[in-house]
C-alpha cells in the first residue's frame, strides 16, 4: 500500500509555477540525501523546480529527506511506499503521477547521476524537437568509469546491444536506453499503459510510447555511499521484462515451457540413471516440471493479473489439473494422428505440442488468472462470442506493445 506524499519541507504553494519536477527513487540512500538536494538546488538556481523523492527504504531515509527539506533552497516532497510494487521502475511511475509539473527528470539517489547535468537536459529539451532527453554514457563526451569493473561494463554494453536489437525502430536514436537519468514530458506518456518491473523504466517508456529521443553525454560517477542494488535476480527480471515488452506474455509462457521441457528430460535422465523405471521417471519429471512451470508463470508471466484473480490455491489446483489432463490426452491424440493420417510420429508430436501450447496459454489467460467476480458485482450479458473472446485474448497478450 502506498502512502500519500507530503511536502517534506513544510512549504506552501510548492505546486504553483513549478516548471520541472526532479523524481528521485530511493532505497536506503540516507547518506546521499543532503548532498543530492544541495547540488540539485545549486544546479537549478533561478528555475521553478521541485524535488520529489519516492522512497522504498527500510531505514530512515524518509526522515532524513524531511530534515534536509526544512532548510532546502527549493521545495522537496517525499512519498514513502509501504510496498515497493514494481521496484525502482514502479517508484518512478508513482513519481510521474504525483509530479507538480509535466516536465519531469528522473535520476538515481546514489549521486552517480551528476545533478550538474540537469540544466543540459532542460536546455536540450527547450530546443523543441524531443519528448525524451536521456543522459547517455555511450555518446561522445560520455564516461562509463562509474560502472567500476570490466565485467559490469561488459554486462551493461551487452544488455544495451540486446535491447537495441530487439527494438530497432523505437530505439534507433537511443545509445543508452537503460540509463536511469532522463527528462520526459509526462503529457506525452500513456501512464496507465506502463507496466513497470525492475530497474529499467526508460526502456519501458520508450517501448510503450512513440516518442522523439535526444541525448546529452553523461560522465557516470562512482557511488559515494551505500551499495549497488544490482543482482542476478535483477538481471533475470530484466530479461523477463524485455521479453514481455517485445513479444508479450505468450513469449514468456513459451520460454518457460521450453525450460520445463529441458528440466523434464534432465529429471528423467537422472532418475533412470539411478535405476528408476522410465515410466515412473517420466511421471515424476512431468509432475515436477508442471509445478515448476506454474511457479515461474506466477512470477514472470501473470504477475500483473494475480491481484484480481482467484486465490493462489485455486490457481494452482486448476493449472495442475489442466496440465495433467492435457498431458494424458495429448499422447493418445498423437497416436491417433499417426495411425489415421499416416504421418511421422515426430511431426505428430510437434503438431500436438503446438496445439497444447496454445490451449495451455489460453486456459491460463482466460480461466486460471481470470478476474474473480466480486460479491455484489452485477453480471453483464455477454456481447462477444467465445471465439471472439479467444481471438481478442490472443491479440492483447501477443501483439502488445510491438513495433509497427
VEXTIRO-595203 format. One record per residue (C-alpha): residue in one letter; chain; x, y, z. Coordinates in steps of 0.001 Angstrom, whole numbers. Each point is the difference from the previous one (the first is absolute). Example, Ala and Ser with C-alpha at 12.3 -4.5 7.8 and 13.67 -1.06 7.14 Angstrom:
<vokes>
rest	kette	px	py	pz
a	A	12300	-4500	7800
s	A	1370	3440	-660
</vokes>
This chain:
<vokes>
rest	kette	px	py	pz
x	A	0	0	0
x	A	1280	3448	-871
x	A	-162	2917	2358
x	A	-712	3424	-1457
x	A	2783	2476	-516
x	A	626	2889	2316
x	A	1836	3260	-411
x	A	2996	-997	2066
x	A	1184	3555	266
x	A	-3251	1323	1347
x	A	-157	2634	-2729
x	A	-3295	1239	-1382
x	A	-810	333	-3670
x	A	2756	-2254	-1258
x	A	-2121	-1120	-2940
x	A	-706	3509	-1311
x	A	2257	1032	-2876
x	A	2121	-3136	158
x	A	1718	-406	-3373
x	A	1775	-3305	632
x	A	-227	-2814	2548
x	A	3137	-1960	845
x	A	-1106	-3550	847
x	A	2453	-1931	2176
x	A	-845	-3631	882
x	A	1888	-1034	3135
x	A	697	-3194	1900
x	A	2179	425	3071
x	A	1851	3063	-1336
x	A	-48	2025	3247
x	A	3622	1120	-234
x	A	-452	1450	-3485
x	A	-3096	2136	604
x	A	1564	3221	1286
x	A	2638	209	-2726
x	A	-2475	-893	-2727
x	A	-2463	2700	1070
x	A	2730	2624	340
x	A	1570	-738	-3379
x	A	-3397	-197	-1718
x	A	-1080	3336	1476
x	A	3252	1604	-1130
x	A	-321	-1412	-3524
x	A	-3597	1241	-314
x	A	570	3396	1589
x	A	-2412	2497	-1550
x	A	-2350	-2672	-1387
x	A	-3433	-943	1361
x	A	590	-3580	1082
x	A	-763	-2562	2692
x	A	1611	-3242	1123
x	A	-2329	-2943	520
x	A	1489	-3011	1787
x	A	-1832	-3308	-322
x	A	1433	-2038	2828
x	A	-110	-3769	455
x	A	2588	-42	2774
x	A	105	-2258	3009
x	A	2157	2514	1876
x	A	-705	3637	950
x	A	616	1488	-3454
x	A	-3464	1596	-22
x	A	682	1713	3346
x	A	3329	1268	-1301
x	A	-1749	1441	-3061
x	A	-2419	1850	2269
x	A	2866	1362	2079
x	A	1952	1213	-3034
x	A	-3103	1451	-1632
x	A	-646	2343	2906
x	A	2906	2222	-1086
x	A	165	-871	-3699
x	A	218	2752	-2611
x	A	-2829	-1543	-2038
x	A	-3160	-1971	856
x	A	562	-3628	977
x	A	-2653	-2677	383
x	A	152	-3691	840
x	A	-2348	-2916	-623
x	A	884	-2967	2175
x	A	-1398	-3266	-1337
x	A	-771	-2830	2369
x	A	82	-2448	-2924
x	A	2560	526	-2737
x	A	-2217	-1272	-2808
x	A	1909	-119	-3287
x	A	3341	759	1657
x	A	1880	3128	-1029
x	A	-1974	264	-3236
x	A	-3251	-121	1953
x	A	1246	2794	2261
x	A	721	2158	-3049
x	A	-3523	-515	-1332
x	A	-1398	1043	3388
x	A	2165	3123	-225
x	A	-1177	780	-3530
x	A	-3614	-134	1155
x	A	631	2199	3046
x	A	2317	2555	-1630
x	A	-982	3659	115
x	A	1280	584	-3530
x	A	-466	-1853	-3285
x	A	3697	406	-638
x	A	1725	-2622	2155
x	A	3610	-1045	433
x	A	745	-3423	1480
x	A	3316	-604	1740
x	A	1411	-2487	2504
x	A	602	900	3625
x	A	3532	-1413	178
x	A	1744	3059	-1564
x	A	1278	-2015	-2958
x	A	-2218	2262	-2092
x	A	1587	3482	331
x	A	-2628	2642	854
x	A	2159	2546	-1840
x	A	-1276	-1559	-3240
x	A	-3612	1051	694
x	A	265	3352	-1862
x	A	1382	-1779	-3078
x	A	-3020	-2322	-77
x	A	-2380	2947	322
x	A	1802	2066	-2631
x	A	-7	-2882	-2454
x	A	-3735	-505	495
x	A	-570	3723	-534
x	A	1121	-469	-3604
x	A	-3488	-1423	-543
x	A	804	-3111	-2033
x	A	5	-2656	2742
x	A	-2482	-1509	2472
x	A	2765	-1873	1845
x	A	3536	1196	670
x	A	2234	-2748	1364
x	A	3382	351	1687
x	A	2122	-2518	-1892
x	A	3227	-1656	1075
x	A	737	-1142	-3545
x	A	48	3100	-2218
x	A	2907	2374	-502
x	A	890	1651	3285
x	A	-1620	-2746	2069
x	A	1913	-2038	2563
x	A	-692	-3462	1440
x	A	2702	-87	2673
x	A	-2656	-8	2733
x	A	-979	-3515	-1049
x	A	3176	-1157	1690
x	A	1171	-3426	-1153
x	A	448	-1181	-3570
x	A	-2628	-2667	678
x	A	-2655	2586	884
x	A	931	2026	-3061
x	A	-238	-3079	-2217
x	A	-3379	-987	1449
x	A	-1291	3553	-483
x	A	1134	159	-3625
x	A	-1348	-3459	-820
x	A	-3380	864	1514
x	A	-64	3238	-2004
x	A	781	-1774	-3276
x	A	-2609	-2677	702
x	A	-2647	2582	800
x	A	693	2099	-3091
x	A	-57	-3120	-2165
x	A	-3427	-940	1324
x	A	-1412	3511	-527
x	A	1853	1234	-3108
x	A	-2683	2560	-894
x	A	-981	1434	3373
x	A	3619	176	1183
x	A	1620	1060	-3259
x	A	1032	3361	1497
x	A	902	-1315	3450
x	A	3541	-1074	900
x	A	-793	-619	3681
x	A	-3610	-1183	423
x	A	805	-1367	3455
x	A	1176	3262	1507
x	A	-1819	1030	3157
x	A	628	3725	-566
x	A	-2400	1593	-2477
x	A	-2540	2744	-600
x	A	-3484	-836	-1232
x	A	-3099	1992	-871
x	A	-2679	-1719	2082
x	A	-2789	1279	-2258
x	A	1378	-2170	-2821
x	A	-233	-3224	2036
x	A	-2718	-2587	381
x	A	502	-362	3740
x	A	-2741	-2635	514
x	A	1657	-2085	-2724
x	A	3328	-235	1813
x	A	657	-3346	1700
x	A	3215	694	1915
x	A	2170	-2814	1255
x	A	3561	146	1283
x	A	2481	2819	-689
x	A	-339	981	-3666
x	A	-2877	2477	-128
x	A	1307	1945	-3019
x	A	-91	-3181	-2083
x	A	-3621	-496	1079
x	A	-874	3585	-949
x	A	1699	-130	-3391
x	A	-1419	-3425	-890
x	A	-3599	889	846
x	A	-112	3565	-1350
x	A	871	1494	-3373
x	A	2375	2748	1122
x	A	2655	2249	-1494
x	A	3364	-645	1689
x	A	3021	2243	502
x	A	3117	-576	2103
x	A	2678	1898	1881
x	A	3293	-1555	1142
x	A	350	-1049	3635
x	A	3053	-817	2086
x	A	-1330	-2843	2148
x	A	1463	624	3448
x	A	1134	-2464	2648
x	A	-2351	-826	2860
x	A	702	2062	3125
x	A	-1966	-1862	2674
x	A	-2077	-3146	284
x	A	152	-3069	-2214
x	A	-1122	-807	-3514
x	A	-3464	-1536	-320
x	A	950	-2000	-3110
x	A	-182	-3781	391
x	A	-506	-3231	-1923
x	A	-3662	187	920
x	A	-254	3473	-1526
x	A	1712	-1351	-3102
x	A	-2564	-2780	-324
x	A	-2804	2513	519
x	A	1476	2179	-2758
x	A	143	-2877	-2498
x	A	-3576	-994	815
x	A	-1184	3594	-270
x	A	1796	467	-3318
x	A	-1701	-3086	-1426
x	A	-3366	1169	1327
x	A	432	3432	-1564
x	A	1031	-1308	-3400
x	A	-2122	-3074	-432
x	A	-2725	57	2637
x	A	-1009	-2605	2548
x	A	-107	-2857	-2466
x	A	3750	165	-640
x	A	749	-302	3711
x	A	-2504	-2817	284
x	A	1770	-1802	-2855
x	A	3442	638	1497
x	A	-1081	-1492	3313
x	A	-1451	-2966	-1879
x	A	3372	-588	-1683
x	A	1785	225	3353
x	A	-2503	-2477	1425
x	A	548	-2421	-2877
x	A	3778	83	484
x	A	-430	-476	3758
x	A	-2379	-2889	-616
x	A	2575	-1790	-2149
x	A	2701	675	2568
x	A	-2077	-1431	2834
x	A	-884	-3087	-2046
x	A	3637	-565	-919
x	A	1163	330	3615
x	A	-2712	-2333	1338
x	A	511	-2696	-2625
x	A	3743	205	598
x	A	-770	-642	3660
x	A	-1969	-3127	-940
x	A	-3573	1370	84
x	A	-2254	-1556	-2684
x	A	-432	2424	-2909
x	A	-3799	172	381
x	A	282	1156	3596
x	A	2858	2304	-939
x	A	-2211	1565	-2687
x	A	-2852	496	2472
x	A	2235	1593	2621
x	A	1648	2229	-2598
x	A	-3356	1134	-1358
x	A	-1458	792	3422
x	A	3093	1887	1176
x	A	127	2111	-3149
x	A	-3741	720	122
x	A	477	1414	3495
x	A	3172	1854	-999
x	A	-1663	1502	-3065
x	A	-2893	1233	2125
x	A	2351	1757	2417
x	A	1903	1675	-2840
x	A	-3227	1055	-1700
x	A	-1212	1516	3258
x	A	3185	2030	315
x	A	755	1046	-3563
x	A	-3036	-426	-2272
x	A	-3179	695	1920
x	A	1318	2079	2914
x	A	-2073	3017	-1077
x	A	-3202	-2096	31
x	A	369	-1686	3394
x	A	-1571	2800	2048
x	A	-3400	-301	-1693
x	A	151	-3768	-531
x	A	-1232	-2695	2357
x	A	2016	-1254	2969
x	A	3415	-1592	-492
x	A	-1231	-3464	982
x	A	-2813	92	-2547
x	A	2358	1255	-2709
x	A	2448	-2789	715
x	A	-2671	-2702	148
x	A	-1603	1026	-3286
x	A	3369	329	-1741
x	A	1252	-3333	1369
x	A	-3184	-1822	-979
x	A	-112	1454	-3519
x	A	3645	-808	-721
x	A	-423	-3579	1164
x	A	-3156	-479	-2061
x	A	1702	1563	-3019
x	A	3010	-2287	398
x	A	-2248	-3059	348
x	A	-1927	897	-3169
x	A	2844	1185	-2189
x	A	1788	-3336	-438
x	A	-3130	-1951	-1107
x	A	-865	2832	-2405
x	A	3530	-102	-1382
x	A	-296	-3769	-513
x	A	-3350	450	-1735
x	A	1550	2547	-2383
x	A	2796	-2419	-891
x	A	-2381	-2897	-620
x	A	-2751	1966	-1763
x	A	1985	2561	-1979
x	A	3039	-2212	-590
x	A	2431	2755	923
x	A	3274	-381	1852
x	A	-78	-184	3766
x	A	2393	2976	188
x	A	-2364	2219	-2024
x	A	-2991	-1234	1991
x	A	1801	799	3243
x	A	894	3482	-1224
x	A	-3584	745	-1066
x	A	-1406	-1287	3284
x	A	2479	2118	1983
x	A	-919	3143	-1955
x	A	-3714	-556	605
x	A	680	-800	3660
x	A	2055	3174	409
x	A	-2797	2246	-1239
x	A	-2539	-1911	2067
x	A	2077	404	3160
x	A	624	3684	-628
x	A	-3650	804	-666
x	A	-1177	-2071	2966
x	A	2356	1832	2350
x	A	-813	3435	-1457
x	A	-3767	-452	-124
x	A	-652	-2358	2912
x	A	2818	-356	2535
x	A	729	3737	210
x	A	-3433	1301	-967
x	A	-1210	2842	2272
x	A	-2194	-1403	2728
x	A	-3537	1310	262
x	A	-339	2014	3166
x	A	-2983	-263	2293
x	A	-2818	2274	-1087
x	A	1509	553	-3416
x	A	-2667	-68	-2675
x	A	561	-2454	-2810
x	A	-149	1558	-3431
x	A	-1497	-1838	-2955
x	A	2696	-1294	-2335
x	A	470	2143	-3092
x	A	2586	-2193	-1753
x	A	40	-3598	-1035
x	A	2495	-2383	1568
x	A	2031	14	-3209
x	A	164	3797	6
x	A	1184	18	3615
x	A	2727	-2521	-816
x	A	1171	2013	-3004
x	A	23	3179	2078
x	A	1976	-1710	2771
x	A	2628	-1148	-2484
x	A	186	3459	-1540
x	A	358	1792	3331
x	A	2573	-2325	1514
x	A	2159	-675	-3055
x	A	-13	3198	-1997
x	A	750	2736	2551
x	A	1966	2151	-12
x	A	1866	-1130	-3117
x	A	1243	2245	-2769
x	A	-1974	1153	-3001
</vokes>
